[in-house]
Amino acid sequence: MKKKVLILCTGNSCRSIMAEALINAKLGECVEAQSSGVQASGVVNPKAQELLEREGLWRDSYRSKVIEEVIENEFDLVVTVCDNAQETCPMFPKAVKTMHMGFEDPSGKEDKEYLIALELINLNLLPRIKKELC
């Protein structure tokens, strides 16, 4: 049975969606990722989506979700990818292991910053998730 991980950010529009897509694409044999936002924007950042599409990582099921949509789900691990989400991370009804690994938000910056964020998530977060859950 696959382990479940929740990637939590503030707006759930960029970094958390990128992490969700990378985990599902590269660790999908042992981990199923979802993402959510503490204060979800309801919109996926168009530049993040374009990059994920170009990299072959995008799924039409990816969207910005509020924490209430997933808080009752069982997760083996909750990862916060922005400092604000770490500070405001809600308590989950079921005890769950949490981890924080912050990444700079590329929103509103040059296109190359999105690629840098994606690469940093791939290089730093994926090995930790793999070690923890696979």
C-alpha positions in Angstrom: 0.0 0.0 0.0 1.3 3.4 -0.9 2.3 5.9 1.8 0.5 9.2 1.7 2.1 12.6 1.9 0.6 16.1 2.1 2.5 19.0 0.8 1.3 22.1 2.6 2.0 25.8 1.7 0.2 29.0 2.2 -1.5 29.6 -1.2 -1.2 26.1 -2.8 -0.5 27.7 -6.1 3.1 27.1 -6.9 5.7 25.3 -4.7 3.3 22.8 -3.1 1.8 21.9 -6.5 5.4 21.5 -8.0 6.3 19.2 -5.1 3.1 17.2 -5.4 3.7 16.7 -9.2 7.4 15.8 -8.7 6.6 13.3 -5.9 3.8 11.6 -7.9 6.0 11.4 -11.0 9.2 10.2 -9.5 8.2 8.4 -6.3 4.7 7.2 -7.4 5.5 3.6 -6.9 5.6 4.0 -3.1 4.1 7.4 -2.4 1.0 9.3 -3.3 1.2 13.0 -2.8 -1.5 15.6 -2.4 -1.1 19.3 -1.8 -3.1 22.0 0.0 -2.9 25.5 1.3 -3.4 27.0 4.7 -5.1 29.9 2.9 -5.4 28.4 -0.6 -5.6 30.9 -3.5 -7.9 28.6 -5.5 -5.7 29.2 -8.5 -2.6 27.3 -9.8 0.2 29.8 -10.8 0.1 29.8 -14.6 3.9 29.8 -14.9 4.2 26.9 -12.5 1.6 25.0 -14.5 3.4 25.8 -17.8 6.7 24.5 -16.4 5.1 21.3 -15.1 3.4 20.7 -18.5 6.8 21.3 -20.3 8.5 18.8 -18.0 5.8 16.2 -18.5 4.7 16.4 -14.8 1.3 18.0 -15.0 -1.9 16.2 -14.4 -5.3 17.8 -15.0 -6.3 16.7 -11.4 -3.9 19.2 -9.9 -5.6 22.2 -8.4 -5.3 24.6 -5.5 -7.2 23.2 -2.5 -8.0 24.5 1.0 -6.8 22.6 4.0 -10.4 21.7 5.0 -10.6 19.4 1.9 -7.9 17.2 3.1 -7.6 17.6 6.9 -9.7 14.4 7.6 -7.6 12.3 5.2 -4.9 10.0 6.7 -1.3 11.0 5.9 1.9 9.3 6.8 3.8 12.6 6.5 2.9 16.3 6.2 5.6 18.6 4.7 5.4 22.3 4.9 7.3 24.0 2.0 7.0 27.7 3.1 7.7 29.3 6.5 4.2 30.8 6.9 2.6 27.3 6.5 5.0 25.9 9.1 3.9 28.6 11.5 0.2 28.2 10.8 0.1 24.5 10.2 -3.2 23.2 11.5 -3.4 20.3 14.0 -4.4 17.1 12.2 -7.1 15.0 13.8 -4.9 11.9 13.5 -1.3 12.0 14.8 1.0 12.5 11.8 4.7 13.1 11.4 5.6 16.5 10.1 8.6 17.9 8.3 9.5 21.4 7.2 11.7 22.2 4.2 11.3 25.8 3.0 11.7 26.9 -0.6 11.7 30.5 -1.9 8.5 31.4 -3.7 9.2 32.1 -7.4 5.8 33.8 -7.9 6.1 37.1 -9.7 9.7 36.5 -10.6 11.5 35.6 -13.8 10.7 32.3 -15.5 14.1 30.8 -14.5 13.2 31.2 -10.8 10.4 28.6 -11.3 12.8 26.1 -12.8 15.3 26.8 -9.9 12.5 26.1 -7.4 11.5 22.9 -9.2 15.1 21.7 -9.3 15.6 22.5 -5.6 12.5 20.6 -4.6 13.7 17.7 -6.8 17.2 17.7 -5.3 16.4 18.4 -1.6 12.8 17.3 -0.8 12.5 14.1 -2.9 15.4 12.2 -1.3 14.0 13.0 2.1 10.5 11.8 1.2 12.0 8.7 -0.4 14.1 8.0 2.7 11.2 8.6 5.0 8.4 6.7 3.2 9.8 4.3 0.6 
